[in-house]
């Protein structure tokens, strides 16, 4: 069954495209959600009249997507998570966590549905995450997954080392005094 798309439909096409879909998909999803219209002669004629407006909107969307790609290109985002032994996470890093981290670090809003994880991120370290911005425009973001408590533990180790140095100096001072006599 041929339909005219009123907005982008992932895997099928964009606004103004005439695509072939299953009748049930059109009747039960596309028509009620106002994503598509039946490809009748009258609707096709209206589509031809609106092609110029659709082309302008498409150009605007592509330019916005290119700007977003430039803003995200080479971005390094840090996500804090609880890390257990051997770098394994308690749970996994989700698309929502990544979207929130991108917004916090770059002030750029990314839809969680555009983040392509491929597989669950369950280990600490550095990961590459693909983001599908618009149709064929994609970018990757470097994701650093680390422990929430890591900085506090590192500070505690530094304090312990400084205390050890002071104790060693106190022990060496009386020994030097005895050897001088």
C-alpha positions as CSV (number, residue, x, y, z in Angstrom):
1,X,0.0,0.0,0.0
2,X,1.4,3.4,-1.0
3,X,1.4,6.3,1.5
4,X,2.7,9.8,1.6
5,X,4.9,10.5,4.7
6,X,4.1,13.7,6.6
7,X,7.3,13.4,8.7
8,X,10.4,11.3,8.9
9,X,9.9,7.6,9.5
10,X,13.1,5.8,10.4
11,X,14.0,3.2,7.9
12,X,11.3,4.3,5.4
13,X,11.9,7.9,4.4
14,X,11.3,11.6,5.1
15,X,8.6,14.1,4.7
16,X,6.9,14.1,1.3
17,X,8.3,10.7,0.3
18,X,5.9,8.2,-1.2
19,X,6.6,4.8,0.3
20,X,5.1,1.3,0.2
21,X,4.1,-0.1,3.5
22,X,1.9,-3.0,4.8
23,X,-1.8,-2.1,5.0
24,X,-2.0,-2.9,8.7
25,X,0.9,-0.7,9.5
26,X,-0.7,2.2,7.6
27,X,-4.2,1.7,9.1
28,X,-3.2,0.9,12.7
29,X,-0.2,3.2,13.1
30,X,0.6,5.7,10.4
31,X,-2.8,7.1,9.8
32,X,-3.9,7.5,13.5
33,X,-0.6,9.0,14.5
34,X,-0.8,11.4,11.5
35,X,2.5,10.3,10.2
36,X,1.2,9.5,6.7
37,X,-1.7,10.0,4.3
38,X,-3.0,7.5,1.7
39,X,-1.4,8.1,-1.7
40,X,-4.6,9.0,-3.6
41,X,-4.6,11.2,-6.7
42,X,-5.8,14.2,-4.8
43,X,-3.2,13.8,-2.0
44,X,-0.4,13.4,-4.7
45,X,-1.5,16.6,-6.4
46,X,-1.4,18.5,-3.1
47,X,2.1,17.0,-2.5
48,X,3.3,18.4,-5.7
49,X,2.2,21.9,-4.7
50,X,3.9,21.5,-1.3
51,X,7.2,20.2,-2.7
52,X,8.9,23.6,-2.6
53,X,8.0,24.1,1.1
54,X,9.1,20.6,2.0
55,X,12.5,21.2,0.2
56,X,13.1,24.4,2.3
57,X,12.3,22.6,5.6
58,X,14.6,19.7,4.6
59,X,17.4,22.2,3.9
60,X,16.9,23.8,7.3
61,X,16.9,20.4,9.0
62,X,20.1,19.3,7.3
63,X,21.9,22.6,8.2
64,X,20.7,22.3,11.8
65,X,22.0,18.7,11.8
66,X,25.3,19.7,10.4
67,X,25.7,22.4,13.2
68,X,24.8,19.8,15.8
69,X,27.3,17.4,14.3
70,X,30.0,20.1,14.4
71,X,29.2,20.8,18.1
72,X,29.4,17.2,19.1
73,X,32.4,16.2,16.9
74,X,35.3,15.1,19.1
75,X,33.4,15.7,22.4
76,X,34.5,13.7,25.4
77,X,31.7,13.0,27.9
78,X,32.2,11.6,31.4
79,X,29.5,9.3,33.0
80,X,29.9,8.4,36.6
81,X,28.8,5.0,37.7
82,X,29.5,2.6,40.5
83,X,32.3,0.3,39.5
84,X,33.0,-3.0,41.2
85,X,36.0,-5.3,41.0
86,X,37.9,-5.6,37.8
87,X,36.2,-2.6,36.2
88,X,32.7,-4.2,36.0
89,X,29.8,-1.8,36.5
90,X,26.8,-2.4,38.8
91,X,24.3,-2.3,36.0
92,X,25.1,-0.6,32.7
93,X,25.3,2.8,31.1
94,X,22.0,3.7,29.4
95,X,21.1,6.1,26.6
96,X,19.4,8.4,29.0
97,X,22.6,8.7,31.1
98,X,24.6,9.5,28.0
99,X,22.1,12.1,26.9
100,X,22.1,13.7,30.3
101,X,25.9,13.7,30.4
102,X,26.1,15.3,26.9
103,X,23.6,18.0,28.0
104,X,25.6,18.7,31.2
105,X,29.0,19.0,29.4
106,X,28.1,20.7,26.1
107,X,24.6,22.3,26.7
108,X,23.5,20.4,23.6
109,X,20.2,18.5,23.8
110,X,20.4,15.0,22.2
111,X,17.4,12.7,22.0
112,X,18.0,9.4,23.8
113,X,16.5,7.6,20.8
114,X,19.2,8.9,18.5
115,X,22.0,7.3,20.6
116,X,23.1,4.0,19.1
117,X,24.6,1.9,21.8
118,X,24.8,-1.4,19.8
119,X,25.6,-3.3,23.0
120,X,25.3,-2.6,26.7
121,X,28.2,-0.7,28.3
122,X,29.1,-2.7,31.4
123,X,32.7,-1.9,31.9
124,X,34.6,1.2,33.1
125,X,36.9,2.9,30.7
126,X,36.7,4.6,27.3
127,X,33.9,3.8,24.8
128,X,32.8,5.2,21.4
129,X,29.1,6.0,21.1
130,X,27.5,6.7,17.8
131,X,24.7,9.3,17.6
132,X,22.4,9.4,14.6
133,X,21.5,13.1,14.2
134,X,19.3,13.1,11.1
135,X,19.0,10.5,8.4
136,X,22.6,9.8,7.2
137,X,24.2,12.5,9.4
138,X,26.0,10.7,12.3
139,X,28.8,11.5,14.7
140,X,30.6,9.7,17.5
141,X,31.2,10.8,21.0
142,X,33.9,9.5,23.3
143,X,32.5,8.3,26.5
144,X,34.5,7.9,29.7
145,X,32.9,5.7,32.2
146,X,34.3,6.1,35.7
147,X,33.7,5.4,39.4
148,X,31.7,7.9,41.4
149,X,33.9,7.4,44.4
150,X,37.3,7.4,42.6
151,X,38.3,11.0,43.4
152,X,37.6,10.5,47.2
153,X,39.6,7.3,47.3
154,X,42.5,9.0,45.5
155,X,42.6,11.8,48.0
156,X,42.5,9.3,50.9
157,X,45.6,7.6,49.4
158,X,47.5,10.9,49.2
159,X,46.7,11.7,52.8
160,X,48.0,8.3,53.9
161,X,51.3,8.7,52.0
162,X,51.9,12.2,53.5
163,X,51.3,10.8,57.0
164,X,53.8,8.0,56.3
165,X,56.4,10.5,55.2
166,X,56.1,12.5,58.4
167,X,56.5,9.3,60.5
168,X,59.6,8.4,58.6
169,X,61.1,11.8,59.2
170,X,60.5,11.6,62.9
171,X,62.2,8.2,63.1
172,X,65.2,9.4,61.1
173,X,65.7,12.6,63.1
174,X,66.6,10.8,66.4
175,X,68.8,8.3,64.6
176,X,70.8,11.1,63.0
177,X,71.2,12.8,66.4
178,X,72.6,9.6,67.9
179,X,75.1,9.0,65.1
180,X,76.4,12.6,65.4
181,X,77.3,12.0,69.1
